[in-house]
């Protein structure tokens, strides 16, 4: 891939990594923007290309179906929408660019980053730990299980998606892929400064009908995160 800031209107992982931290404003603009609906399929295929993954033909239809579902936002979420999926995909792939994941794990990375909150219910979510994560995993299983997975591989994906339930720290996170997903799910609210974090909190506030101000919601997020911490040195470096 040519060393340009954008590739087909999406940030080039190679350019961002090579020129970091000067490229942080490029990444921030892409992650924070919520005016134009992203093409999630195009983003995923661009990222896979930049990660040197070219042979995933058996997953193209699945990736297309997942992208279509994640683009709909049927519950009118103001945080868990296409832009959250967009942010987790690009940040996950950025962390993967700094790692040595095998090809199959890179494919799983993109799928999980895209689908970890698939069909998120937003305001309608049942106030029960892991309810949304188990539902999202179940919805993903219906699309991909028969295509590429055995039971052991599916249990790995299920564990990673379930671990994204933020209020509870998962036990014994030894899987590097899981560490990337868990970090990418939260550092978008950290890596661009306090104002960006509060803006994400404002979007979440409207979605969950949080009665107090966005600053307090963001403060609660930081408090939870201090008890959990980030898993990767590369994630801390990006922040």
TORTI-257232 format. One record per residue: residue in one letter; x, y, z of N, C-alpha, C, O in turn. Coordinates in steps of 0.02 Angstrom, whole numbers, plus 50000, padded with zeros to 5 digits. Layout:
N
AXYZXYZXYZXYZ/...
***
This chain:
239
X500424994050000500005000050000500445006250000500935006550037/X500275011149959500665017249956500605021050022500105020850057/X501155024650036501195027950101500855034750099501175039950101/X500185034450093499775040450093499315040450155499165035150181/X499105046350178498675046650237498015042950230497775039950277/X497735043050170497085039950158497135034850102497505035750054/X496755029450109496695024550056495955023650042495585020850083/X495735026049985495025025849966494595029150019494075026550039/X494815034950042494465039250090494475036550162494145039350205/X494845031250174494905028650242495635028950265496085028450223/X495745029950330496445030650354496875024650336496655018950343/X497475025850314497945020550299498315018550363498655022650393/X498235012350383498575009950444499325010650438499665012650485/X499585009050379500305009550369500555016550379501065017750412/X500195021350351500405028350357500345030650429500795034050454/X499815028850462499705031050532500255028350577500545032050617/X500415021950570500925018850613501615021750598501985023350644/X501775022550535502435024950515502555032150539503125033850556/X502035036150540502115043250555501825045350623501745051350636/X501675040450665501415041950732501935045550774502525043850768/X501765050550815501095052950833500835058750791500305061450805/X501205060650738500975066250697500305064750664499925069250647/X500165058250656499545056250622498945055550669498405053750647/X499045056950733498485056350780497885060750760497315058450766/X497985066950735497405070850713497005067650656496395068450653/X497345064050611496995060550557496545055150586495965054550566/X496825051350632496435045950663495865048850705495305046150704/X496005054250741495485057350782494895059750739494315058550757/X495045062950684494515065550641494075059850616493465060450613/X494385054250598494005048550573493585045350628493005043850618/X493885044250686493545040950742492975045150769492445042550784/X493085051650776492595055950809492025058050763491475059550787/X492135058050698491615060350652491005055850655491075049750653/X490415058850659489805054850657489285057950610488685056950619/X489525061550560489075064950514488925060550452488365060350428/X489435057250427489365053150367489365045750386489825043450421/X488865042150364488825035050379489405031250348489505031750287/X489795027550388490375024050359490165017850320489655014750334/X490575016150271490495009950235490905004750273491515004250263/X490585000850316490944996350360491284990750321491834988550340/X490964988350269491274983050229491914985550196492424982150196/X491874991550168492464994450136493024995550186493614994450171/X492844997850246493344998850298493674992250316494284991950322/X493274987050325493554980550344494024977750290494564975350305/X493804978250227494224975550173494864979650165495394976850150/X494824986250174495434990350172495914988450227496524987950215/X495644987450288496074985650344496394978850333496994977950348/X496024973950309496304967450296496864967850243497374964550249/X496754971950193497264972850142497894975850173498454973650158/X497814980850216498384984150247498734979550297499324980550312/X498384974450321498684969450366498954963550326499144958450355/X498974964250260499234959050215498824952550218499094947050212/X498174953250228497724947550226497314948050161496934952750151/X497414943150118497084943350052496634937250040496164937650000/X496784931750073496414925650060495894924450116496034921050165/X495304927250107494764926150154494104925450115493574927850136/X494144922150059493564921550014492974918150047492404919850033/X493114913250090492554909650123492194914050173491654912250198/X492484919950188492174924350237491884930750207491574934650243/X491964931750143491734937950113490984938850120490754944350137/X490604933650107489884934250114489674935550186489224939550199/X490014932250233489864933350304490034940550324489654943850360/X490604943050300490804949850316490304954850287490154959950318/X490054953350227489544957550196488904957750238488614963050249/X488674951850260488064951450300488144955150367487694958850388/X488704954150400488824957450464488844964950454488554968750494/X489174967250402489224974450388488534977450376488384982950399/X488114973850339487434976350326487044977150391486714982150402/X487084972050435486714972350498486964978050541486564981750570/X487624978650547487924983750590487814990850563487874995650600/X487644991450500487524997950471486815000550481486675006350467/X486374996350505485664998150508485485002450568485095007150562/X485765000950627485605004750688484855005350698484585010850703/X484514999650701483784999550705483525002450771482945004350776/X483945002650822483735005250886483925012550897483855015250952/X484165015850843484335022950846484825024550903484745029550938/X485315020250911485825021450962486245027550946486395028850888/X486415031350997486845037150987487575035851004488005040050991/X487715029951032488415028051045488575021351012489055020950973/X488205016151028488335009550998488025009250928487545005550916/X488315013050884488065013550815488635012050767489155009550787/X488535013650703489045012350652489705015750668490235013150649/X489685021350702490305025050715490705021850772491315022250772/X490365018650819490725014750869491055008750837491635007250851/X490685005150794490984999450759491585001750718492114998550718/X491515007350683492055010150643492675011450685493225009650665/X492575014450744493135016150787493485009850813494105009550813/X493095004850834493404998750861493774994950806494304992050819/X493504994950746493844991650690494524994950676495034991450674/X494535001450668495155004750648495675004450703496265003650690/X495455005150766495935004950822496184997750833496774996750847/X495744992850827495954985850832496484984250780496994981150795/X496354986450719496824984950664497474988850672498004986450652/X497434994750701498034998550715498474994850766499074994350758/X498154992250819498524988350869498794981850838499344979550854/X498394978850793498624972750759499224974150715499664969950707/X499244980150686499804982050643500454982150683500994981350655/X500394983250748500974983550792501124976850824501554976350868/X500774971550802500854964950833501064959850780501204961550723/X501074953550801501264948150756500724942750752500874936850754/X500104944950747499564940150742499604936150677499814938650625/X499394929950681499364925750621498764927750578498314931250601/X498764925550516498254927650468497554926050492497104930350487/X497434920050518496764918250540496534922750597495954924750600/X496994924350642496814928750698496674935850674496264939250704/X497014938050622496864944650594496164944850564495814949850571/X495964939450532495284939050505494774939150562494274942750559/X494904935150614494464935150672494434941950705493904944250727/X495004945350708495044951950738494544956750704494164960150739/X494544956950638494104961450602493374959450613492954963850622/X493234953050611492544950750621492294952550691491734955150698/X492704951250742492484952650811492434960050823491964962350856/X492914963950798492884971250806492244974050775491934978550804/X492054971450718491454973750684490824971450721490354975250728/X490814965250744490194962050768490134961650843489644958850868/X490604964450881490584963350954489954966250987489754964051040/X489654971350955489034974250980488474973850928488034978050927/X488494968850886488004968150833487294967950862487174964550913/X486834971550830486144971950854486084974550925485664972250964/X486514979250942486504982051010485824985351023485574989150982/X485534983951080484854986151095484814993051126484264995651136/X485374996051143485365002951168484915003751228485005000451279/X484425008251222483965009651277483545003651297483295003251353/X483454999051251483024993351265483384987651300483084982551315/X484034988351313484424982951340484184981051410484024985351451/X484154974551422483954971951488484534973251537485104971851521/X484374975751596484894977451646485134970951679484994969751738/X485494967151642485744960651666486454959651640486564960351580/X486934958151684487624957351661487694952351605487414946851607/X488064954251554488224950051496487644948751449487724945251399/X487054951651463486484950251419486624952351347486534948451301/X486854958551338486974961051270487534957251236487494955751176/X488064955751273488644952351244488454945351221488664943151167/X488064941851261487854935051242487394935351182487424931151137/X486954940351180486514941251123486904942751059486774939751006/X487394947251064487794948851005488184942750981488224941450921/X488464938951027488824932851009488364927850975488554924750926/X487764927151001487274922550971487094924650900487044920450855/X486994931150889486834933650823487404932550774487294931050716/X488024933350798488604932150755488674924750739488844922950683/X488544920550789488614913250779488174910850722488384906450684/X487584913650716487114911550663487394912950594487214909650545/X487834917950589488104919950524488724916050506488814914150448/X489174914750554489834912250536489994905250559490474902250534/X489614902350606489844896150637489964890550585490484887350586/X489494889550541489544884050493490064885250439490264880650404/X490274891450432490734893050377491464891350394491814888550351/X491684892950454492404892350467492574889350534493164888250548/X492084887850575492244886650645492094879550668491634876250644/X492484877350716492304871650756492124874250826492164880250839/X491924869750870491674871850935492224875550974492084880651007/X492834873150972493384876351010493504883450986493594887951026/X493504884450920493614891250893493034895750912493134901650927/X492424893050910491854897250928491874899251001491714904951018/X492074894751045492114896351116492614902051129492524906151174/X493134902251089493614907751094493284914451076493364919351111/X492924914551021492584920651000492064922651051492004928551069/X491684917851075491164919251125491474922351187491204927251214/X492034919551210492364922251270492574929451260492484933651304/X492864930951201493104937751187492524942651187492564947951218/X491984940951153491404945551150491104946451220490934952051239/X491044941051257490764941551325491214945951369490954949551412/X491864945651359492334949551399492264957051388492514960951429/X491934959151333491864966351321491354969551366491264975651364/X491004965651407490554968651457490984972751505491374970051544/X490904979351502491394983751533491404983651609491954983851637/X490834983351645490864984151718491224978551756491394979451814/X491334972751724491664967251758492324965551723492334964651662/X492854965251761493514963551733493544956051719493444952051765/X493684954051657493724946951642494324943751676494834947051689/X494274937351690494814933751723495304930951672495114928651618/X495944931051690496474927551653496444928851578496324924351538/X496564935151559496574936851488497274935551460497724939651466/X497354929651431497994927551403498024927751328498554927551298/X497444928251297497384928251224497554935251198497214940151215/X498064935651155498284942251130497734945551089497644951651091/X497364941551051496804944251012496284947351059496014952751044/X496134944051113495654946651161495904953251191495514957851200/X496544953651206496834959751234496744965651186496584971251207/X496844964451121496764969751072496044972151070495914978151073/X495574967451067494864969351063494654973251125494324978351120/X494834970851184494634974151246494924981151250494584985851272/X495554982051230495854988751231495534993251178495384999051192/X495434990551118495164994651064494454997051078494245002251054/X494094993151119493404994851135493355001051179492835004251183/X493915002851214493885008451261494365014151246494225019851266/X494925012851213495425018151209495245023851161495565029151162/X494725022851120494495028451080494265034151123494285039951102/X494045032651184493825037851231494405040751271494305045351311/X495005038151261495585040351300496125043751259496445048451282/X496215041451198496825043151161496815050151130497335052551107/X496245053451129496205059951096496075065651145495925071251124/X496125064251210496055069551259495375069651292494905066251272/X495325073751344494735074151386494115076251347493575073451356/X494185081251303493595083651266493285078151224492665077651220/X493705074151192493445068651151493105063351194492585060651176/X493405061951252493105057151297492425059351321491955055351326/X492365065751337491715068451359491205068351303490615067351315/X491445069451241490985069251184490705062151175490105061251162/X491125057051183490875050151180490385048851237489875045451228/X490545051551296490085050751354489415054151340488895051551361/X489435059751305488805063251288488375058851243487765058551252/X488685055551194488305051151150488015045251189487435043351178/X488415042451234488165036851274487625039151322487145035451335/X487695045151349487195047851396486505047951364486015045951396/X486455050151303485805050451269485535043451255484935042251257/X485995038851241485775032051226485485028551287484975025151283/X485815029351345485605025651405485165029851451484965027651505/X485025036151429484605040651468484905041951537484565041751588/X485555043251538485905044951599485685051951621485715056651582/X485455052551683485135058751706485615064451721485425070251718/X486245062751736486715068051756487145070051696487035067751640/X487645074451709488015077251652488525072351623488705067351655/X488755073951563489225069651527489885068951563490195063651561/X490105074351597490735074151633490715068851688491205065351699/X490155068251722490095063251776490095056251747490395051751776/X489755055351690489755048751658490465046851636490665041151644/X490835051551609491515050251587491965048851648492405044551645/X491845052451703492215051151764492105044151790492565040951815/X491485041751785491335034851805491695029851761491935024651785/X491725031251696492095026951650492835026551670493125021151671/X493145032251685493845032351704493955028551769494465025151777/X493485029051815493545025451879493525017951867493935014251895/X493055015651826493025008551809493675006351776493935001051792/X493915010451729494515008551692495125008051737495565003851725/X495165012351788495725012151834495745005451872496285003351894/X495175002351879495134995851913495294990151865495484984651886/X495214991451799495324986151750496004986751715496354981851707/X496184992851696496804994551660496804991951588496404987651570/X497244994751548497344992351479497814986351481498204985451527/X497764982151430498144975851429498804976351391499264972551406/X498854980851344499444980951299499854987251309499574992751318/X500504986551306500944992351308500814996851247500835003051253/X500674993851190500554997751130499915002051138499885007551110/X499424999651175498825003651188499005009651231498765015151217/X499405008651281499615014251324500025019251284499965025351295/X500435016851239500835021351197500405025751152500565031551141/X499855022951127499405026851084499055032351123498885037551096/X498955031051187498615036051229499105041351253498905045951289/
***
